[in-house]
Amino acid sequence: MPRDENGPGAECPPGDIGVDIMLTSRVDRMLAEHGDEVLARMLTPAELGDCHRDGSLDILSVAGRLAAKEAAFKTLNTSGVVLPWLAMEVRKAPGGKPVLSLRSTARRLAEQAGVSGIRISIGHDGAYAVAIAAASPGSFPPPRTAPSAKENSHGRTAAADQGLDPQAPSRA
């Protein structure tokens, strides 16, 4: 009997979505059991800096970033691969919108999955942070040696503006 392409066990196509929810009590528990070092293995120094408010750690911000990374990883449809926490970075774009950057291992996984970028959204309410991620099918643009017409006035490529790596320097 042929397998139902939309049923259980069906491969998810590139361009898939992912969602994750994180309880702030889970973050509190991780910190109590493992100390601050656990966050240094999951969040980049820049992300950790973004998660501090008035000199103290904002647990909702941490939970939101962890949920966003989990949701984004789900869009890659990998099996038997550990989430490359530090190769994914969630930062705020001007205006506060969260933007996901993929580097090294995460970028290679995305390329292998046929994903050219992942957009994310994060929400918080009470003790919960939730994130959704939507993958864009396609390939990352190949490296180039000269600026293209697609670069904006800040020297970023259109791909960077779509959330691939807004902190990356121009490839010129």
C-alpha positions in Angstrom: 0.0 0.0 0.0 1.5 3.4 -0.9 2.4 5.7 1.9 0.2 8.7 2.4 2.5 11.7 1.5 0.7 13.9 4.0 0.3 11.3 6.7 2.4 10.1 9.6 6.1 9.6 8.7 5.8 11.7 5.6 8.9 13.8 4.8 8.3 17.5 5.4 9.3 19.7 2.4 11.7 22.6 2.7 9.7 25.7 3.6 8.2 24.0 6.6 7.2 25.6 9.8 8.3 24.9 13.4 6.8 25.9 16.7 8.1 25.6 20.3 6.9 26.7 23.7 9.1 27.2 26.7 8.2 27.6 30.4 10.2 30.1 32.3 10.3 27.6 35.1 12.3 25.3 32.8 14.9 28.0 32.3 15.0 28.7 36.1 15.5 24.9 36.7 18.3 24.7 34.2 20.0 27.7 35.9 19.5 26.1 39.4 20.9 22.7 38.2 23.8 23.9 36.0 24.5 27.5 36.7 25.1 30.3 34.2 27.4 28.1 32.1 24.3 26.3 30.6 23.2 29.6 29.0 26.7 30.2 27.6 26.4 26.8 25.8 23.0 27.8 24.3 23.1 31.6 23.7 25.8 33.7 22.2 27.4 36.5 24.2 25.4 39.1 22.2 22.2 37.2 22.9 23.0 37.0 26.6 23.6 40.8 26.6 20.2 41.3 24.9 18.6 39.2 27.7 19.6 41.6 30.5 17.3 44.3 31.7 18.3 46.7 34.4 21.3 44.6 35.3 19.5 41.3 35.8 18.7 38.4 33.5 15.2 38.5 31.9 14.1 34.9 32.0 11.3 35.6 29.4 13.8 36.9 26.9 16.0 33.8 27.5 13.0 31.5 27.1 11.9 33.2 23.9 15.3 32.9 22.3 15.5 29.2 23.3 12.0 28.5 21.9 12.9 30.4 18.7 16.0 28.3 18.1 14.1 25.0 18.8 11.3 26.1 16.4 13.8 27.1 13.7 15.7 23.8 14.1 12.4 21.9 13.5 12.1 23.6 10.1 15.3 21.9 8.9 13.8 18.4 9.3 17.0 16.8 10.5 17.3 13.5 12.2 20.0 12.4 14.6 21.6 15.9 14.6 22.0 17.9 17.8 20.7 21.5 17.7 23.7 23.7 17.0 22.8 26.3 19.7 25.6 28.8 19.1 25.4 28.6 15.3 21.9 30.1 15.5 21.6 33.6 16.9 18.4 35.5 17.7 18.8 39.3 17.8 16.5 42.2 17.5 16.2 44.2 14.3 15.5 47.9 14.5 11.9 48.2 15.8 12.4 45.1 18.0 11.5 42.3 15.5 13.4 39.1 16.3 15.8 38.0 13.5 17.6 34.7 13.2 21.1 34.4 11.9 22.5 31.0 10.8 26.2 30.4 10.9 28.6 27.5 10.3 26.8 24.2 11.2 23.3 25.7 11.2 23.9 27.3 7.8 25.2 24.0 6.4 22.1 22.1 7.8 19.9 24.7 6.2 21.7 24.3 2.8 21.3 20.6 3.0 17.6 20.9 3.8 17.1 23.3 0.8 16.3 26.2 3.1 17.5 29.7 2.2 16.4 31.5 5.4 14.2 31.2 8.4 11.9 33.9 9.7 10.8 33.8 13.4 8.3 35.3 15.7 8.4 35.2 19.5 5.6 35.8 22.0 5.5 36.0 25.8 2.7 35.6 28.2 3.1 35.1 31.9 5.3 32.0 32.5 5.4 31.1 28.8 7.4 32.0 25.7 6.3 30.7 22.4 8.1 30.9 19.0 7.2 30.1 15.4 9.6 29.7 12.6 8.9 29.6 8.9 11.6 28.3 6.5 12.0 29.7 3.0 12.9 27.1 0.4 15.8 27.8 -1.9 19.6 28.1 -1.7 21.8 30.6 0.0 23.3 33.0 -2.5 26.8 31.9 -3.6 29.7 34.0 -2.3 30.6 36.9 -4.7 33.6 39.1 -5.2 31.9 42.4 -6.1 28.9 44.2 -4.6 25.7 43.5 -6.5 22.7 45.7 -7.2 20.8 43.8 -4.6 22.8 45.4 -1.7 21.0 48.1 0.2 22.5 51.3 1.4 24.0 49.6 4.4 26.0 47.1 2.4 23.8 44.2 3.4 22.4 41.8 0.9 18.7 41.3 0.4 19.2 37.8 2.0 20.6 39.5 5.2 17.5 41.8 5.3 15.4 38.6 5.2 17.0 37.5 8.5 19.7 35.2 7.3 22.6 37.0 9.0 22.0 40.7 9.5 25.2 41.0 11.6 27.4 39.6 8.8 29.6 42.0 6.9 29.1 42.5 3.2 30.6 39.8 1.1 32.3 42.4 -1.2 
